[in-house]
Amino acid sequence: MLVKLRTWLDHDIAFSLRSSPAAMTALAVTLICLGCALFAPWVAPSNPFDLTQLELSDSRLPPSWHEQGQLRYLLGTDDQGRDVFSTILFGARISLAVGIASVLFAMTLGVSLGLLSGYLGGRLDAFI
């Protein structure tokens, strides 16, 4: 395992990634976003799907950097009093699941049609 990791780190792509500050920044931001999406129940301050946590009196609060903003609502609240930051994290989790499912479906369909086309050939190959 260590030999494979060392071989990958000596590769040209890994060297290019390590030597580019923009690529390292993009990788860090991507990993942070993926981590926040995957661990949303533990990272998010509140659960936007839990109706017992809703406070209608906290609806439409501005972000925390405004004068009327509260520190517990980092990006403010929506019209139902849900924390926007928590909603974004849980929404990213759903979007990530939909994206992975669509890629897996497209890969399965493409591979099976490609195998069928390559094996049978002829008119089916031209149709596909």
Backbone as CSV, one residue per row, in Angstrom:
resi,resn,N_x,N_y,N_z,CA_x,CA_y,CA_z,C_x,C_y,C_z
1,MET,0.830,-1.195,0.000,0.000,0.000,0.000,0.870,1.253,0.000
2,LEU,1.895,1.254,0.827,2.788,2.407,0.911,3.566,2.592,-0.389
3,VAL,3.901,1.482,-1.045,4.629,1.562,-2.311,3.743,2.185,-3.390
4,LYS,2.455,1.813,-3.412,1.529,2.382,-4.393,1.331,3.877,-4.150
5,LEU,1.245,4.271,-2.898,1.082,5.689,-2.575,2.321,6.471,-3.002
6,ARG,3.490,5.932,-2.729,4.724,6.610,-3.121,4.834,6.701,-4.639
7,THR,4.400,5.652,-5.347,4.421,5.679,-6.815,3.479,6.746,-7.338
8,TRP,2.302,6.868,-6.722,1.355,7.883,-7.164,1.883,9.286,-6.868
9,LEU,2.528,9.459,-5.728,3.053,10.782,-5.383,4.206,11.196,-6.287
10,ASP,4.912,10.232,-6.878,5.992,10.549,-7.796,5.510,10.762,-9.225
11,HIS,4.240,10.584,-9.460,3.681,10.724,-10.801,3.621,12.195,-11.203
12,ASP,3.584,12.458,-12.516,3.571,13.836,-13.028,2.325,14.598,-12.600
13,ILE,1.191,13.925,-12.570,-0.055,14.605,-12.185,0.001,15.043,-10.727
14,ALA,0.484,14.165,-9.857,0.587,14.518,-8.442,1.581,15.654,-8.235
15,PHE,2.680,15.642,-8.986,3.652,16.734,-8.873,3.047,18.053,-9.327
16,SER,2.298,18.021,-10.427,1.645,19.237,-10.919,0.631,19.752,-9.912
17,LEU,-0.090,18.836,-9.275,-1.070,19.229,-8.260,-0.374,19.868,-7.059
18,ARG,0.722,19.261,-6.619,1.442,19.785,-5.452,2.115,21.122,-5.732
19,SER,2.554,21.339,-6.962,3.318,22.557,-7.255,2.432,23.744,-7.634
20,SER,1.132,23.537,-7.790,0.233,24.628,-8.169,-0.583,25.088,-6.963
21,PRO,-0.405,26.330,-6.523,-1.188,26.819,-5.380,-2.686,26.872,-5.683
22,ALA,-3.048,27.190,-6.920,-4.468,27.244,-7.277,-5.093,25.856,-7.217
23,ALA,-4.366,24.838,-7.673,-4.888,23.473,-7.617,-5.003,22.987,-6.177
24,MET,-4.053,23.329,-5.347,-4.121,22.923,-3.935,-5.276,23.621,-3.224
25,THR,-5.504,24.887,-3.542,-6.628,25.613,-2.955,-7.952,25.015,-3.404
26,ALA,-8.058,24.702,-4.697,-9.282,24.088,-5.219,-9.523,22.716,-4.590
27,LEU,-8.462,21.935,-4.401,-8.593,20.626,-3.757,-9.046,20.779,-2.312
28,ALA,-8.482,21.744,-1.603,-8.868,21.967,-0.207,-10.330,22.387,-0.097
29,VAL,-10.769,23.305,-0.961,-12.164,23.760,-0.938,-13.108,22.602,-1.283
30,THR,-12.730,21.799,-2.274,-13.553,20.652,-2.652,-13.666,19.648,-1.514
31,LEU,-12.562,19.346,-0.850,-12.598,18.399,0.264,-13.404,18.937,1.446
32,ILE,-13.317,20.237,1.692,-14.111,20.835,2.772,-15.594,20.746,2.440
33,CYS,-15.963,21.058,1.200,-17.371,20.983,0.792,-17.893,19.556,0.857
34,LEU,-17.097,18.593,0.386,-17.510,17.191,0.458,-17.633,16.728,1.901
35,GLY,-16.689,17.130,2.734,-16.742,16.757,4.149,-17.958,17.344,4.842
36,CYS,-18.256,18.603,4.555,-19.440,19.228,5.163,-20.724,18.571,4.672
37,ALA,-20.765,18.192,3.388,-21.963,17.534,2.859,-22.128,16.148,3.460
38,LEU,-21.042,15.399,3.577,-21.138,14.038,4.109,-21.445,14.023,5.599
39,PHE,-20.876,14.970,6.333,-21.067,15.002,7.782,-22.018,16.120,8.210
40,ALA,-23.013,16.411,7.385,-23.972,17.493,7.665,-24.694,17.347,9.000
41,PRO,-25.115,16.148,9.418,-25.795,16.068,10.719,-24.913,16.488,11.896
42,TRP,-23.609,16.381,11.749,-22.712,16.743,12.839,-22.147,18.142,12.677
43,VAL,-22.078,18.655,11.452,-21.493,19.978,11.195,-22.542,21.080,11.297
44,ALA,-23.738,20.807,10.822,-24.790,21.834,10.781,-25.251,22.195,12.191
45,PRO,-25.492,23.480,12.428,-25.955,23.903,13.748,-27.347,23.384,14.098
46,SER,-28.202,23.200,13.088,-29.545,22.687,13.357,-29.980,21.800,12.195
47,ASN,-31.012,21.028,12.441,-31.554,20.155,11.409,-32.745,20.861,10.768
48,PRO,-32.661,21.223,9.474,-33.772,21.954,8.858,-35.019,21.096,8.651
49,PHE,-34.889,19.778,8.761,-36.038,18.893,8.592,-36.765,18.620,9.906
50,ASP,-36.200,19.044,11.027,-36.820,18.838,12.334,-37.749,20.008,12.631
51,LEU,-39.042,19.748,12.566,-40.026,20.818,12.747,-40.111,21.334,14.175
52,THR,-39.608,20.569,15.149,-39.658,21.032,16.536,-38.638,22.133,16.812
53,GLN,-37.643,22.283,15.950,-36.624,23.313,16.144,-36.974,24.642,15.474
54,LEU,-38.075,24.687,14.735,-38.436,25.907,14.026,-38.910,26.987,14.992
55,GLU,-38.432,28.188,14.778,-38.864,29.361,15.528,-39.390,30.368,14.524
56,LEU,-40.686,30.520,14.436,-41.257,31.472,13.478,-40.909,32.913,13.829
57,SER,-40.606,33.168,15.083,-40.210,34.530,15.466,-38.810,34.876,14.950
58,ASP,-38.037,33.863,14.569,-36.705,34.095,14.004,-36.711,34.107,12.479
59,SER,-37.872,34.263,11.872,-37.932,34.206,10.410,-37.342,35.463,9.786
60,ARG,-36.715,35.265,8.636,-36.113,36.312,7.817,-35.102,37.182,8.561
61,LEU,-34.265,36.533,9.347,-33.178,37.262,9.993,-32.034,37.423,9.011
62,PRO,-31.326,38.547,9.053,-30.194,38.740,8.140,-28.992,37.902,8.586
63,PRO,-27.962,37.815,7.755,-26.754,37.080,8.144,-26.103,37.683,9.385
64,SER,-25.215,36.929,9.989,-24.652,37.328,11.288,-23.780,38.578,11.210
65,TRP,-23.277,38.944,10.028,-22.415,40.122,9.945,-23.201,41.422,9.839
66,HIS,-24.517,41.354,9.717,-25.342,42.563,9.741,-25.655,42.951,11.185
67,GLU,-26.152,44.168,11.358,-26.419,44.657,12.714,-27.504,43.851,13.415
68,GLN,-28.582,43.509,12.708,-29.674,42.765,13.332,-29.443,41.249,13.302
69,GLY,-28.362,40.800,12.709,-28.086,39.374,12.596,-27.675,38.762,13.924
70,GLN,-27.919,37.481,14.055,-27.539,36.749,15.257,-26.408,35.793,14.916
71,LEU,-25.510,35.577,15.864,-24.343,34.743,15.624,-24.722,33.277,15.413
72,ARG,-25.821,32.824,15.984,-26.193,31.414,15.821,-26.746,31.114,14.431
73,TYR,-27.152,32.145,13.691,-27.601,31.967,12.305,-26.572,32.626,11.397
74,LEU,-25.580,31.866,10.981,-24.444,32.399,10.243,-24.861,33.085,8.944
75,LEU,-25.727,32.449,8.155,-26.193,33.034,6.896,-27.622,33.550,6.987
76,GLY,-28.147,33.673,8.179,-29.498,34.161,8.374,-30.519,33.036,8.366
77,THR,-31.789,33.408,8.300,-32.872,32.425,8.293,-33.805,32.701,7.117
78,ASP,-34.597,31.688,6.778,-35.573,31.867,5.707,-36.904,32.318,6.300
79,ASP,-37.967,32.289,5.491,-39.255,32.798,5.956,-39.939,31.896,6.977
80,GLN,-39.426,30.691,7.199,-39.997,29.802,8.207,-39.112,29.685,9.448
81,GLY,-38.027,30.431,9.504,-37.151,30.428,10.660,-36.080,29.354,10.622
82,ARG,-35.877,28.711,9.470,-34.831,27.680,9.356,-33.490,28.338,9.057
83,ASP,-32.453,27.792,9.634,-31.100,28.285,9.412,-30.684,28.008,7.969
84,VAL,-30.272,29.036,7.238,-29.917,28.893,5.819,-28.641,28.059,5.662
85,PHE,-27.671,28.227,6.545,-26.437,27.456,6.471,-26.714,25.962,6.626
86,SER,-27.550,25.593,7.582,-27.907,24.186,7.767,-28.667,23.640,6.572
87,THR,-29.530,24.462,6.006,-30.290,24.046,4.826,-29.362,23.799,3.643
88,ILE,-28.348,24.645,3.485,-27.383,24.463,2.399,-26.595,23.170,2.593
89,LEU,-26.167,22.891,3.823,-25.400,21.673,4.075,-26.225,20.420,3.809
90,PHE,-27.459,20.394,4.285,-28.307,19.224,4.047,-28.705,19.120,2.575
91,GLY,-28.873,20.254,1.897,-29.168,20.235,0.468,-27.991,19.733,-0.345
92,ALA,-26.777,20.077,0.069,-25.584,19.570,-0.613,-25.484,18.063,-0.463
93,ARG,-25.910,17.561,0.667,-25.897,16.111,0.888,-26.843,15.410,-0.078
94,ILE,-28.026,15.975,-0.264,-28.993,15.394,-1.191,-28.481,15.518,-2.628
95,SER,-27.922,16.666,-2.979,-27.395,16.867,-4.329,-26.244,15.915,-4.630
96,LEU,-25.408,15.668,-3.643,-24.306,14.730,-3.815,-24.827,13.314,-4.062
97,ALA,-25.854,12.913,-3.342,-26.444,11.580,-3.540,-27.086,11.455,-4.921
98,VAL,-27.786,12.494,-5.362,-28.412,12.471,-6.691,-27.341,12.432,-7.777
99,GLY,-26.271,13.187,-7.613,-25.191,13.189,-8.594,-24.506,11.836,-8.706
100,ILE,-24.230,11.221,-7.569,-23.599,9.897,-7.582,-24.529,8.865,-8.211
101,ALA,-25.813,8.925,-7.866,-26.771,7.970,-8.437,-26.899,8.142,-9.946
102,SER,-26.909,9.377,-10.426,-27.031,9.586,-11.870,-25.778,9.134,-12.607
103,VAL,-24.608,9.334,-12.037,-23.378,8.865,-12.668,-23.349,7.342,-12.708
104,LEU,-23.757,6.696,-11.629,-23.793,5.234,-11.613,-24.789,4.683,-12.624
105,PHE,-25.949,5.330,-12.747,-26.943,4.898,-13.728,-26.418,5.072,-15.150
106,ALA,-25.820,6.229,-15.442,-25.288,6.478,-16.776,-24.142,5.526,-17.099
107,MET,-23.309,5.233,-16.104,-22.202,4.315,-16.321,-22.708,2.902,-16.595
108,THR,-23.692,2.465,-15.833,-24.255,1.136,-16.043,-24.907,1.026,-17.411
109,LEU,-25.686,2.014,-17.767,-26.351,2.003,-19.073,-25.336,2.073,-20.213
110,GLY,-24.350,2.944,-20.104,-23.353,3.095,-21.150,-22.484,1.865,-21.329
111,VAL,-22.054,1.272,-20.219,-21.220,0.072,-20.318,-22.007,-1.093,-20.898
112,SER,-23.241,-1.274,-20.438,-24.018,-2.404,-20.948,-24.376,-2.208,-22.424
113,LEU,-24.735,-1.011,-22.846,-25.010,-0.775,-24.263,-23.735,-0.895,-25.104
114,GLY,-22.607,-0.449,-24.573,-21.350,-0.588,-25.294,-20.935,-2.038,-25.450
115,LEU,-21.106,-2.830,-24.399,-20.791,-4.255,-24.495,-21.706,-4.958,-25.487
116,LEU,-22.986,-4.644,-25.420,-23.949,-5.249,-26.335,-23.645,-4.856,-27.777
117,SER,-23.311,-3.600,-27.993,-23.001,-3.117,-29.326,-21.716,-3.747,-29.861
118,GLY,-20.708,-3.855,-29.014,-19.448,-4.445,-29.449,-19.547,-5.934,-29.697
119,TYR,-20.372,-6.623,-28.920,-20.495,-8.076,-29.072,-21.340,-8.445,-30.284
120,LEU,-22.492,-7.781,-30.460,-23.409,-8.148,-31.538,-23.063,-7.456,-32.849
121,GLY,-22.670,-6.188,-32.788,-22.290,-5.460,-33.994,-23.455,-5.252,-34.939
122,GLY,-23.149,-4.981,-36.191,-24.162,-4.875,-37.236,-25.079,-3.679,-37.060
123,ARG,-26.362,-3.932,-37.327,-27.349,-2.849,-37.274,-27.565,-2.321,-35.861
124,LEU,-27.505,-3.230,-34.891,-27.665,-2.802,-33.498,-26.534,-1.847,-33.107
125,ASP,-25.332,-2.143,-33.563,-24.187,-1.274,-33.291,-24.403,0.105,-33.924
126,ALA,-24.909,0.130,-35.131,-25.159,1.393,-35.805,-26.304,2.156,-35.124
127,PHE,-27.298,1.428,-34.639,-28.420,2.068,-33.947,-27.978,2.664,-32.619
128,ILE,-27.191,1.911,-31.874,-26.743,2.381,-30.565,-25.760,3.518,-30.745
